Amino acid sequence: MNKSYLFLIPIALVVGLYVSLIFFKASPIQLRSAVWLGDQAQVLPAFELTDHFGKPFTHESIKGRWHLWFFGYTLCPDICPDTLQLLTHTLAAMPDDKTREQLQITFISIDPERDSLDKMKEYVTYFNPAFVSARADLDTLRPLTQTLGIYHSIEKSEDGNRYDVAHSGVVIIIDPDARFSGLFSPPLDAGRIAHDISALINR
Amino acid sequence: MRILIALLLTGLASALQAQTTTLEFSTGWIKQLPPSIPVRAGYLKIDNPGKLALRIDSISSPLFDTVEMHESKLVGDVLSMVELEDIELPAGQGVEMRPGGKHLMLIGPRQALNIGDMVEVVINFADGSSRSTLLEVRP
């Protein structure tokens, strides 16, 4: 073989790869920051929370759309507002309304003792009227947060003056079959989340 | 002798006073939240160009029941918020409060706050001196 044709090998490889990707529809989505579980997506355990309209928030109620879940509490004036604002920017950064409508962003309370549905509704819709919030008592919430690897703890001092809360700051991706299918880890970036979730929706 | 001591004390007091008067405050702000949420985070930047470290012991505001000093931390994936006893202002540095880091936790607003309102906070230092500054309510 004439040496001058060697340069064709890498080109042929790239073309071959591209053709095979189209042929097998092995989605070549480029994710910028999501941890994607792919085939390892986990079916969620049965759960029943209540959303801020007073309706059940369950497997059945969330099927058919993509979801981003963020865990927090309303008496969190620093990081939670920052994250909710970032999720507002995420919605704004999505390419079109059609893609946007397929995504629901939900805030789930890890401090249900102090968070009422009314308070949560006012809190999340202040950032974006499209946001929904949901709560359940801790015993009901725990199997769900455990499956998702969401750590949360509340430590009260004996005099009740100190109330230290810690919680996982990841944003969970739930697919339209109500499966835990990925997550975004902090520090979060609205542009990257919008890019990745749009790529997944439009795959 | 008494006069000498008195003079010495006055001198010392004014030297300490001089420490906090050289502090530089940058426009601070408060993150607005809906009215039913009884807490707000406040942020400000204080530069300490002096040669002595200073320490903030407590903070108060006429518009809030209580003001605490808090710090948010991200360790791995876990966000936590803890109350601070005090905040150090190292010599030649100071402190920059920001979302996701050190901040003020303003609890129990005594009146409705609107975007653009200026809220006075009084910062009390370990040396007994105080400084007051204004925080702007922002969206």
Interface residues (C-beta under 8 A of the other chain):
Chain A: T74 L75 C76 P77 D78 I79 P81 D82 D118 K119 E122 Y123 Y126 Y151 R162 D164 V165 A166 H167 S168 G169 V170 S185 P186 P187
Chain B: K31 L33 P34 P35 S36 I37 P38 V39 R40 A41 H70 S72 L74 D77 V78 L79 S80 M81 V82 E83 P99 G100 H103 M105 L106
